[in-house]
Structures are given as structure tokens and as C-alpha cells.
Amino acid sequence: MRALITGGSGGLGLAIAAALGDAEVVSLGLEEGFDVGDADAWRAVEGEFDAAFLNAGIVTREGDMAALTDEQYRRALRANVDGVVFGVRELSARLMPRGGAIVATSSLAGLTATPMDPIYSLTKHAVIGFVRSVAPQLAEKGIRINALCPGFTDTPIVQDEVRGLIDVPLMEPAFVAGAALQALNDEETGGAWIVQPNRVLRFRFPNIPGPR
């Protein structure tokens, strides 16, 4: 297997790489001089991949909308949304010619309100909506895509001031990485996998009400 991981040098990215065992892993992130939000950088990626983990992401660390800066907002969209969209575009267009599987890292913040960081929540809701919407056309090319929605994980993205407010244990990156592989191997597509302490399951979206 040849796998691509964005944010591969971070806590979860490293854990995913380790969980892949003897797979050939290509890590793309700032540590490698790669900006996931740069469309031209994605166009320069070469080779073929069987699997991809679009995992790069950041928080704004800003809960007050009145204090949110343009830079915080644009940076979050660039990393969390553009990085997934551009990645999926290149993978579906030329980097997965024989099909494959993609896991896009969202968050529980993509399924529930997150007042401490509304923009982070916005981006993660966007990832889930995109995954669900793009899945049918990717399936025609033999590519499955699912979203990973972990809760609080023991990685640097969870800042110290937040850790003191969390009333559940932080998950180990290795546990979440195992869930990422489960999502990768899901025979269905367009789903969202919830990852909580000692629990990994596919989220069942309710149907919207029909016309009256």
C-alpha cells in the first residue's frame, strides 16, 4: 500500500503512519514545506496512492467572534477546508487512477456545537458535508471517502487551557489512528465515524422531514 498523509508529522498523523505498518507513507505538511491550502502545491504532487488521510488541521483558539481576526479565519479555512477539497480534487483526478480510499479528519466539533471555537466547528461541519456530498461521484471512480470525527485526543492541538475544562479522558493518538484505519476499510462511503473513549461507530444521520 502507498498512503498519503497530510499533517503526517503531528500527533495523529504520526500515529496513523505507525498504524499503517510497512506501507509506504508520503507525509505532506508544513514540516515538509507543503501548504495543504495551496492548490499549486497539490498540483505538484506526483505518484499513485491507494490510501489518503487528509488529516492536517488547526484551531483558531478564539471563541469571541467580535475578537476574531481575518488572519485567524482565513488560516483555519485554508488548512481545514481547502486542504481537504484540493486533496480530494487531485486524488480523484489523477493520484488514484486505480481507485482507493480517503479518510478526511473532521471532529466531533463537526457534529455538535463548539462555542469555544465556532470557526473550527464551522470548518469541521464543512468537511462532513463535503464528504457526504462528494462520495457518490468518487464511487464512480472506485474511490471511497469517509470522515473521521474524534473527540478530544492527546495531541498538541488541544491547548493547555482547554485540557483543564475537559471532563473525559483524552484519547491516545494510537486509538484514534486505529479508528482511522477502520474508516479507511469501511466498505460503505460518505460516512462519518465517531471516535470517543472506548467507542468507535458510524454516525447515523437522521433524515430531514419531508414536505407537509
C-alpha positions in Angstrom: 0.0 0.0 0.0 1.1 3.5 -0.8 -0.5 6.1 1.5 -0.6 9.9 1.6 -0.9 11.7 5.0 -1.3 15.4 5.4 -0.3 16.7 8.8 1.8 13.5 9.0 4.3 15.0 11.4 1.7 15.8 14.0 0.5 13.6 16.8 -2.4 11.9 15.0 -0.6 11.9 11.7 2.4 10.1 13.2 0.1 7.6 14.9 -1.7 6.9 11.6 1.7 6.3 9.9 2.7 3.9 12.6 -0.6 2.1 12.3 -0.1 1.5 8.6 2.9 -0.7 9.4 5.0 -1.5 6.4 3.0 0.7 4.0 4.9 3.3 2.0 3.9 6.6 3.5 4.2 10.0 2.0 3.8 12.8 4.5 2.8 16.3 3.4 2.7 19.2 5.8 4.4 22.4 6.9 7.3 20.4 8.3 8.0 19.1 4.8 7.5 22.6 3.3 4.0 21.7 2.0 1.0 24.0 2.4 -2.2 21.9 2.2 -4.2 25.1 1.4 -2.0 25.8 -1.7 -3.7 24.5 -4.9 -0.4 24.7 -6.8 1.4 22.6 -4.2 -1.2 19.9 -4.7 -0.9 20.0 -8.4 2.8 19.3 -8.0 2.2 16.1 -6.0 3.2 13.0 -8.1 2.7 9.3 -8.0 -0.2 7.0 -7.3 -1.8 6.3 -4.0 -4.0 3.5 -2.6 -5.0 5.4 0.5 -5.0 9.0 1.7 -5.6 10.6 5.1 -6.4 14.3 4.8 -5.6 15.0 8.4 -4.0 18.4 8.6 -5.9 20.9 10.7 -5.7 23.8 13.1 -7.8 25.6 15.7 -8.3 29.4 15.9 -8.1 29.5 19.7 -10.7 32.2 19.6 -14.2 31.9 21.0 -15.3 35.5 20.8 -16.5 36.4 17.3 -16.0 40.1 18.0 -12.3 39.5 18.5 -11.8 37.1 15.6 -9.2 38.4 13.1 -9.2 38.0 9.4 -6.0 36.0 9.6 -7.4 33.5 12.1 -10.4 32.9 10.0 -8.6 32.6 6.6 -5.9 30.4 8.1 -8.5 28.0 9.5 -10.4 27.7 6.3 -7.1 27.2 4.3 -5.9 24.4 6.5 -9.1 22.7 7.4 -11.3 23.1 4.3 -9.1 24.0 1.4 -6.6 21.2 2.3 -9.4 18.6 2.1 -11.0 20.0 -1.1 -7.7 20.4 -3.0 -6.6 17.0 -1.8 -9.7 15.2 -2.9 -9.6 17.0 -6.3 -6.1 15.9 -7.1 -6.6 12.4 -5.7 -9.8 11.9 -7.8 -8.4 13.5 -10.9 -5.0 11.8 -11.2 -3.4 10.4 -7.9 -5.8 7.4 -7.5 -6.2 6.2 -11.1 -7.0 2.6 -9.9 -9.3 3.7 -7.1 -8.6 3.7 -3.4 -9.9 5.1 -0.1 -9.7 8.5 1.5 -10.2 9.5 5.2 -10.8 13.2 5.9 -10.3 14.2 9.5 -13.2 16.1 10.8 -14.1 16.2 14.5 -16.9 15.8 17.0 -17.0 19.5 16.5 -18.3 18.8 13.1 -21.4 17.1 14.5 -22.2 19.4 17.5 -21.9 23.0 18.7 -18.5 24.1 19.8 -18.8 27.5 21.5 -15.1 27.6 22.5 -14.1 27.8 18.8 -17.0 28.5 16.4 -14.8 28.8 13.3 -13.1 25.4 14.0 -16.6 23.9 14.3 -17.7 25.6 11.0 -14.7 24.1 9.2 -15.3 20.6 10.6 -19.0 20.7 9.7 -17.9 21.7 6.2 -15.7 18.6 5.9 -18.5 16.3 6.8 -20.9 18.0 4.4 -18.3 17.8 1.7 -17.5 14.1 2.3 -21.2 13.2 2.2 -21.8 15.2 -1.0 -18.8 14.1 -3.0 -18.9 10.4 -2.1 -21.3 9.4 -5.0 -19.1 10.8 -7.7 -15.9 9.4 -6.2 -17.6 6.0 -6.0 -17.9 6.0 -9.8 -14.1 6.1 -9.9 -13.7 3.3 -7.4 -12.8 5.7 -4.6 -14.4 5.5 -1.1 -14.3 8.5 1.2 -15.3 8.8 4.9 -14.9 11.4 7.6 -13.2 10.7 10.9 -14.8 12.5 13.9 -12.6 12.1 17.0 -13.3 13.7 20.3 -10.5 15.2 22.5 -7.2 13.5 21.7 -3.9 13.9 23.4 -2.2 15.9 20.7 -0.8 19.5 20.6 -4.0 20.9 19.0 -5.7 20.6 22.4 -4.3 23.6 24.2 -3.5 23.6 27.9 -6.3 25.9 28.9 -8.8 23.6 27.3 -7.4 20.4 28.9 -8.4 21.7 32.3 -12.0 22.0 31.2 -12.4 18.5 29.8 -14.3 16.1 32.0 -13.5 13.0 29.9 -10.1 11.3 29.4 -8.1 12.4 26.4 -7.8 9.6 23.9 -4.4 8.2 22.8 -3.5 9.0 19.2 -2.9 5.3 18.6 -6.5 4.6 19.5 -7.8 7.3 17.1 -5.4 6.0 14.4 -6.9 2.6 14.7 -10.3 4.2 14.1 -8.9 5.9 11.0 -7.9 2.6 9.6 -11.4 1.3 10.3 -12.9 4.2 8.4 -10.4 3.6 5.6 -11.5 0.0 5.3 -15.2 0.8 5.5 -17.0 -0.8 2.6 -19.5 2.0 2.6 -18.7 5.5 1.6 -19.8 9.0 2.6 -20.0 8.3 6.3 -18.8 9.9 9.5 -17.0 7.8 12.1 -17.4 8.9 15.7 -14.4 8.2 17.9 -14.8 8.6 21.6 -13.0 6.8 24.6 -13.5 3.1 24.0 -16.1 3.7 21.3 -15.8 3.8 17.5 -19.0 3.8 15.5 -20.5 5.1 12.2 -22.8 8.0 12.8 -26.3 7.6 11.6 -27.6 10.8 10.2 -31.3 11.4 10.7 -33.4 12.1 7.6 -34.8 15.6 7.1 -38.5 16.0 7.4 -40.4 15.8 4.2 -43.0 18.3 2.9 -46.2 18.5 4.8 
